């Protein structure tokens, strides 16, 4: 069996982060930690798609500024989003005189990008890489499900796509929390076909990567202060704890899911937040700050993605899922 | 300005390749070099999308076999395609117990993937990485343009989406042509809005990456035996030669475009082939064999991509383009 975990020995650091969130997310329980909250869901643009693109640019610009460097100091933008042909990322990248590496693993894109950026900087190929991803409730809803105007009733196991964009600047050397390892996930498909029940579909993928990570690193759950998944939601998070526990790894004491903490759970959101922007804004604000402030020192971050499209659903396919894990750690004092 | 070129000093090699092509491609001028040609455009599946997915699996399996190794020797599959949410790649990856890194830069995905795989292997993070991409005339046509049944007339500047999938196995060390450098492209947009005129839209992106490559490596066009672009087509290739020449780099003597050589140009194909599968099958058969046989020893391969979607076209956006370059070289005897 090939090895799934890459170790980064030169401490590629997350030098800075930035998060851009919509009003609903800004009103949520961790809303105060987002760097920028906008009120109008069009973000001053004519279409939701252009709004999403602007969110992503705003996050990238914010990351670069927070890093104390300029655009010319960034060697690449590693970015992707949920729209067909990842157009938010591609159109955002158009405004920079910086190489663009487009990636897509659905809502696992943030941790996928961090892993790629860690390899590019740790290996000495680049000095600083901006990793960014986004989602927008209104672009995702009309692409994946139904026109908003239809007013479809949402089933209780559904989640709410987060409007937000997050960016991390990964730097060769320097100070700050470092990406010390990445476990790349494989595709896991348990045959679930309900596109409204993503949390349950994605939990086995998160478990697979988690257990692979523990086996290949020799670590146990207690090595980490927090094990953070992307957007399993409340139900999916319970599923993950349960099935991981059954396999001998108890994560019930230190597991948190970004989708579960982003909203005050009420009728609309049901199981919590989802979308590539969900883990992107929570990791690049709430989690990153806790690391910077040394409230926590070791985090395993696993964004989780469902790799379906409307056409695969129409053709009766089940939902393949994936999760990539990155270990982010402070240096011992 | 950041550096756009990464140098790989540990000679990550392309240990093996495999190409799967449709009947039309098999009947073309270089049809005999493809490893596998299938007659039925459904490839024995019920839908064109499932056929594309099977093409990709066939290419990955072929690459692994040609390499003389097993699936368990592959540390990651780096793959993407043109379908929404790159579902061909994701669903193909489902059949392997191997980490999956989804990427998307439209028809520039093959060289993007080779560059990422080179970094992952050269840096010591992985031993062997399968890089694969595909396109299928019938899936692309109905997603990007019109239903096939409509029988729309194609304008003379249009190209024909290649049905094909290619795979390269990039290996840490070993024998064979090595990826010695990669120049990552930035997004270039000259304001072209005609989705039937991709060659002209993409040529400036190829030029930008080419010139950046020459400047950052100190090389001139004559360093290479061949400078291979992806799918500019006949007109786009002429545009590239012209504008690159105007900037002081004459590539007229050693430039070839995969899209230009894949078909016997007649009425249907107009400017030649396009699609992520175009450069994937030409590079992973015709070009790779010439390298292996030492007919040529230094190749610069620039797959070229147009980063549009139907929604950006509908919203009146122009076409952002990109091209990533990889230098593939034999060791001196």
Interface residues (C-beta under 8 A of the other chain):
Chain A: X1 X2 X3 X4 X6 X7 X47 X49 X50 X72 X73 X74 X75 X76 X80 X82 X83 X84 X85 X86 X87 X90 X91 X93 X94 X96 X97 X98 X99 X100 X101 X102 X103 X104 X105 X106 X112 X116 X119 X120 X122 X123 X124 X125 X126 X127 X128 X184 X185 X186 X187 X189 X307 X308 X309 X310 X311 X312 X315 X317 X320 X322
Chain B: X1 X2 X3 X4 X6 X7 X47 X49 X50 X72 X73 X74 X75 X76 X80 X82 X83 X84 X85 X86 X87 X90 X91 X93 X94 X96 X97 X98 X99 X100 X101 X102 X103 X104 X105 X106 X112 X116 X119 X120 X122 X123 X124 X125 X126 X127 X128 X184 X185 X186 X187 X189 X307 X308 X309 X310 X311 X312 X315 X317 X320 X322 X324
